[in-house]
Amino acid sequence: MGLERRLFRGMFDATEVVELRQTCFTPSRVYQPGKYIAGELPDIAFEMGLVDKLPPVRGNSAEIGYPEELDLDTESE
């Protein structure tokens, strides 16, 4: 019998980026697998064990942040 690891919402900071491993259906929305901020996901995703912590970032990739938004007002002439 395999062991299942479940992580509950209290283990995550509300602003922490986590990975949703499987599709999560709620009455109001369908959450596709991918990276989300923990505070954006419903409680059921944590209760069902669909959420995982992301591995720590190492080396030069720690310096990579979110891409900056395009500023359309400062186009070069």
C-alpha positions in Angstrom: 0.0 0.0 0.0 1.5 3.4 -1.1 1.8 6.3 1.1 0.0 9.5 0.1 1.4 12.9 1.1 -1.2 15.6 1.7 -0.3 19.2 2.3 -2.9 21.4 3.9 -3.5 25.1 3.3 -1.8 26.1 6.6 1.5 24.8 5.4 1.7 27.5 2.7 2.1 31.2 2.8 -0.9 33.0 1.1 1.6 34.6 -1.4 3.7 31.4 -2.0 3.8 30.0 -5.6 2.6 26.4 -5.6 2.0 23.7 -8.2 -1.5 22.3 -8.9 -0.8 18.8 -10.2 -4.2 17.9 -11.5 -7.3 19.6 -12.7 -9.5 20.9 -9.9 -13.2 21.4 -10.5 -15.3 23.7 -8.3 -18.9 24.9 -8.9 -17.6 28.3 -10.1 -14.4 27.5 -11.9 -12.1 24.9 -13.4 -8.4 25.2 -12.3 -6.0 23.7 -14.8 -2.7 22.1 -13.7 0.1 24.7 -13.3 1.6 27.2 -11.0 -0.7 29.4 -8.8 -0.4 31.6 -5.8 -1.6 29.5 -2.8 -4.2 32.1 -1.8 -5.9 31.8 -5.2 -6.6 28.1 -5.0 -9.8 26.8 -3.3 -9.5 24.8 0.0 -10.7 21.6 -1.8 -7.5 21.5 -3.9 -5.5 21.3 -0.7 -7.9 18.8 1.0 -7.7 16.5 -2.1 -3.9 16.6 -2.1 -3.6 18.2 -5.5 -1.2 20.9 -4.4 2.6 20.6 -4.1 5.4 22.9 -2.9 7.8 23.9 -5.7 11.4 22.9 -5.3 13.8 25.6 -4.1 15.4 27.7 -6.8 19.2 27.4 -7.1 21.9 29.2 -8.8 21.4 31.9 -11.5 17.8 31.0 -11.9 17.1 32.5 -8.5 17.6 35.9 -10.1 15.0 35.3 -12.8 11.7 37.0 -11.8 8.4 37.6 -13.5 8.6 39.2 -16.9 8.0 42.9 -16.7 4.8 44.2 -18.2 5.1 45.9 -21.6 4.8 49.7 -21.3 3.1 50.7 -24.5 3.4 54.4 -23.7 7.1 54.5 -24.1 7.5 53.2 -27.7 10.7 54.2 -29.5 10.2 56.6 -32.3 
